[in-house]
Amino acid sequence: EVQLLESGGGLVQPGGSLRLSCAASGFTFSSYAMSWVRQAPGKGLDWVSAISAAGSTTYHAVSVRGRFTTSRDNSKNTLYLQMNSLRSEDTAVYFCAKAGEYSVYDKLDYWGQGTLVTVSS
Amino acid sequence: EIVLTQSPGTLSLSPGERATLSCRASQSVSSSSLAWYQQKPGQAPSLLIFGASSRATGIPDRFSGSGSGTDFTLTISRLEPEDFAVYYCQQYGSSPQTFGQGTNVEIK
């Protein structure tokens, strides 16, 4: 059974940093691209980033480019999102999601339950 | 960036009725790389349809997707009580990937 478990969320001050993790199990992690998607309270889904299966290629939304970095450790079956220079508008539940194949250009067939990031003073 | 516009914003229907949800793209979606997701309150989204018209594993056949280019449709033939939720379309054929703003299917 595919499982994705996010962690690392919490309360952080504006300008601060946070690193999210997503522990994957139940599939061959190194064979699939992964993504981060966020959802602000009461709002819709907002794609944040994607990373290829090998970790060699990453894409980020314009709103987070230069502040967020996506990486993965295939030996630990774990996806990461390093978030720097956080702003109040980054407040959201952050979901990790598995792509259907090695390429980032694929549907997201499994999702974690999400971790809440709150940026506030 | 491809902007996806979903309509209507809210759909008020009764169980047993047919639901038709629209997703319109600002430019052509490559290779019909369009997906539909369902999200219930307090839960993560779940994949319903990919490639515009292929049902994901375990999705009942009352859910169907159609369309190509810039116009896509999700149809629920007969609404079951568990189908009342928010539905999002997503294009994944080009970066940045984008989502529509969602359609809330509520009980009338």
Interface residues (C-beta under 8 A of the other chain):
Chain A: S35 V37 G44 L45 D46 W47 A50 Y59 H60 A61 V62 F95 G100 V104 Y105 D106 K107 L108 D109 Y110 W111 G112 Q113 G114
Chain B: E1 S33 A35 Y37 Q39 Q43 A44 P45 S46 L47 F50 G51 A56 Y88 Q90 Y92 G93 S94 S95 P96 Q97 T98 F99 G100 Q101 G102
